[in-house]
Amino acid sequence: MILSSLLVLLLFSAACVRLPRHEMSASYVSARAVITKNSASHPLININTATADELERLPGIGAALAARIVEHRERYGRFRRAEHLLMVRGISDRRFRELRALITVE
């Protein structure tokens, strides 16, 4: 009798437990949408092969910063991840977030 009561209690408890769903955050979804939209309308700029002139087309990148990006790439080699652009003087976290959806490191 006790065993069957415990079994019923266990089954009822398991039915009442809600497991959290793993959903994508809104910021992740919107970032992916921007990347997809950008890829369709404008090709991503590969920061490993772009010239200074091509880099200047990016928002917030002027001639001096484009030259520093090219100089950094020539001195230290290819960027392995887009986040490595943060090592270039003048690329702040804020500026990188604005550029992230527009660049690639293929």
C-alpha positions as CSV (number, residue, x, y, z in Angstrom):
1,M,0.0,0.0,0.0
2,I,2.8,2.5,0.9
3,L,4.7,1.5,-2.2
4,S,1.8,2.1,-4.5
5,S,1.1,5.5,-2.7
6,L,4.7,6.5,-3.3
7,L,4.6,5.5,-6.9
8,V,1.4,7.5,-7.5
9,L,3.0,10.5,-5.7
10,L,6.1,10.2,-7.8
11,L,4.2,10.0,-11.1
12,F,2.0,13.0,-10.1
13,S,5.0,15.1,-9.1
14,A,6.8,14.3,-12.4
15,A,3.8,15.5,-14.3
16,C,3.7,18.8,-12.5
17,V,7.4,19.7,-13.0
18,R,8.0,22.1,-15.8
19,L,11.4,22.0,-17.4
20,P,12.8,25.3,-18.8
21,R,12.7,25.6,-22.5
22,H,16.0,26.6,-24.2
23,E,14.9,29.4,-26.4
24,M,17.1,31.8,-28.3
25,S,17.3,35.2,-26.8
26,A,15.7,38.1,-28.6
27,S,19.1,39.8,-29.1
28,Y,20.5,36.6,-30.7
29,V,17.6,36.3,-33.0
30,S,17.7,39.9,-34.1
31,A,21.5,39.7,-34.6
32,R,21.1,36.7,-36.9
33,A,18.3,38.5,-38.8
34,V,20.7,41.5,-39.3
35,I,23.4,39.2,-40.5
36,T,21.1,37.4,-42.9
37,K,19.6,40.6,-44.2
38,N,23.0,42.1,-44.7
39,S,24.3,39.0,-46.5
40,A,21.5,39.3,-48.9
41,S,21.7,43.0,-49.6
42,H,25.5,43.6,-49.2
43,P,28.2,41.0,-49.0
44,L,30.1,40.8,-45.7
45,I,33.5,42.5,-45.7
46,N,36.3,40.1,-45.0
47,I,38.6,41.9,-42.7
48,N,41.5,39.5,-43.7
49,T,41.5,40.5,-47.3
50,A,39.8,43.9,-47.5
51,T,41.9,46.9,-48.6
52,A,41.9,50.1,-46.5
53,D,39.4,51.6,-49.1
54,E,37.0,48.7,-48.6
55,L,37.3,48.9,-44.8
56,E,36.4,52.6,-45.0
57,R,33.0,51.7,-46.3
58,L,32.2,50.3,-42.9
59,P,30.4,52.7,-40.5
60,G,32.7,54.5,-38.1
61,I,35.9,53.4,-40.0
62,G,37.9,56.3,-41.4
63,A,41.2,56.3,-43.3
64,A,43.3,56.2,-40.1
65,L,41.4,53.3,-38.5
66,A,41.3,51.4,-41.8
67,A,45.1,51.8,-42.1
68,R,45.6,50.6,-38.5
69,I,43.5,47.5,-39.3
70,V,45.6,46.7,-42.4
71,E,48.8,47.4,-40.4
72,H,47.7,45.1,-37.6
73,R,46.8,42.3,-40.1
74,E,50.2,42.7,-41.9
75,R,52.2,42.7,-38.6
76,Y,50.4,39.9,-36.7
77,G,48.8,37.9,-39.4
78,R,45.2,37.1,-40.2
79,F,42.3,37.7,-37.8
80,R,41.2,34.2,-36.7
81,R,37.9,35.5,-35.2
82,A,36.0,38.7,-35.8
83,E,36.4,39.5,-32.1
84,H,40.2,39.8,-32.7
85,L,39.4,43.1,-34.4
86,L,39.1,44.5,-30.8
87,M,42.9,44.3,-30.5
88,V,43.2,47.1,-33.0
89,R,43.6,50.5,-31.3
90,G,40.4,52.5,-32.0
91,I,38.0,49.6,-32.1
92,S,36.0,49.8,-29.0
93,D,33.4,47.3,-27.8
94,R,30.7,49.6,-29.0
95,R,32.2,50.1,-32.4
96,F,32.8,46.3,-32.7
97,R,29.1,45.6,-31.9
98,E,28.1,48.0,-34.7
99,L,30.5,46.2,-37.2
100,R,29.9,42.6,-36.2
101,A,27.0,42.0,-38.5
102,L,28.9,43.5,-41.4
103,I,32.3,41.7,-41.3
104,T,33.6,38.2,-41.7
105,V,37.0,36.5,-41.3
106,E,36.7,33.7,-43.9
